[in-house]
Amino acid sequence: MKLNVLLLFLWALTAQALTSDTDGGSKDYKSLKVKIENSTTKAVLSGTLTIPCHITYHLEPEDVGVGRRAVLTTPRVKWTFISNGKEVEILVARGHKVKISEGYKSRASLPEYSASANDVTLVLRELLRNDSGIYRCHVQHGIEDDYAMVEVKVKGVVFLYREGTNRYTYTFTMAQEACARIKAHIATADQLLAAYHGGYEQCDAGWIADQTVRYPIHTPREGCYGDMDGFPGVRNYGVLDPDDMYDVYCYAEDLKGQVFLSSSPNKFTLEEAREHCKTLGIEIATTGQLYAAWSEGLDQCNPGWLADGSVRYPIVTPRERCGGNAPGVKTIFLFRNQTGFPNTEEKYDVYCFKDILGKDTLPTHDPPVPRDRDVITVTESFEELKFPDVKAENEAQGLVHSIPLDETHLTKTSQEDKNTTVLKDQQESPPSPPHPASQIHESIVSGEEDLSPAFASFPPYEDHSDDNEESTMGYTINMPVLQSSQGT
């Protein structure tokens, strides 16, 4: 009798354990599964991105026919974009309807959805730098839902390039060669337009790949109107004589290696900088490589020599004493019209480049400076040089904001309160050589490294032969402006 009671007790315990395991498993069981496959396309500026997302069911969903219940039990698909802690809706699809948000109407689509409701692959065209972030594919079907996410980094940066001698010194052929020399390519019209939509502004006319001369403007002002009067957009001079002289817009994308800062207590002249990188078994970096490294996250508040004799430094996270309140590659020029590289005998750090084949053997005995050094700008006390701080060059850049465009317009007062960059434009007809009033000297103040002021770009060629050489003020707001260009 006791044996029977004991066996019955053991059987009850076993049954309870089995029931508990079954219930627990049912709570974790989901018949709906969402999966993002590896994308086969590169995310590059002005390109097209495809993010494959598929829905699978462990149990086939019940067919409820037609009517309201059928609509409610149809899978609801929602694509969103997450950046800087904010989630923005791209599109919502249900049944035979796809609703695309205003900011993505001309760019986002679900090309396979009409043929298969289980294929909700997202295609995003005309990529901007601001499209870097996390993409979320969320599906809800009845009481079940699932999602998958993927991080996307849009590569590529457009920037104006000139050598240190003067403005507007390149024929079309020379412009192509100049970009190639710095390990970049001459930008296309689509790349320049995508850079503009990402917030890029530059009041300097430059060659692009189709032999046209253009420049992007968000804040129209005297000397920067071009062919578009007071409207923002990419100014277009059209196809010009290849022997005309302008600057050039270059495009850098594939770094194929690593750029890093190298320093020493006494710093380097240009020749010493070249030799220093060579002793490390590598080479001095080019301007194109530094821009590509900046677009991939390189942040250094240390000006350093580059192969073309320029001195620049990349800032991802703006600091007031590291070139102002805007990210970008900062350049040290001698003159206020953004010409003149530093004297080759002056002392700076150096940016070296290690190609991808040797990425595992980067030198470890010469690390970058471990902290940002506050940068203080001083100039000679000439009266004519007392003008506001402005940035060296603008880059293809932008900040992601989930606010309507009409809320981004700022008054002059509010801009000054937020330390908005002030651009100082002077009417000047290229390609005549500049006549700067004076030269800015870099110094060392209280043991901290000194950067000469980074002056804003001067306007491209327009007929101002009867104008006096008076400056006009303008303001750059580094925000994406999704506005079509009338100049392209």
Buried (B, 14 or more C-beta within 10 A) or exposed (E): EEEEEEEEEEEEEEEEEEEEEEEEEEEEEEBBBBEBEEBEBBBBBBBBBBBBBBBEBEEEBEEBEEEEEEEEBBBBBBBBBBBEEEEBBBBBBBEEEBEBBEBBEEBBBBEBBEEEBBBBBBBBBBBBBBBBBEBBBBBBBBEBBBBBEBEBEBBBBBBBBBBBEBBBBBBBEBBBEBBEBBBBBBBBBBBBBBBBBBBBBBBBBBBBBEBBBBBBBBBBBBBBBBBBEEBBBBBBBEEBEEEBBBBBBBBBBEBEBBBBBBBEEEBBBBEBBBBBBEEBEBBBBBBBBBBBBBBBEBBBBBBBBBBBBBBBBBBBEBBEBBBBBBBBBBBBBBBBBBBBBBEEEBBBBBBBBBEEEEEEEBBEEBEBBEEBBBBBBBBEEEEEBEEEBBBBBBBBBBBBBEEEBEEEEBEEEEBEEEEBBBBBBBBBBBBEEBEBEBBBBBBEEEEEBBBBBBBBBBBBBBEBEEEEEEBBEBBBBBBBBBEEBBBB
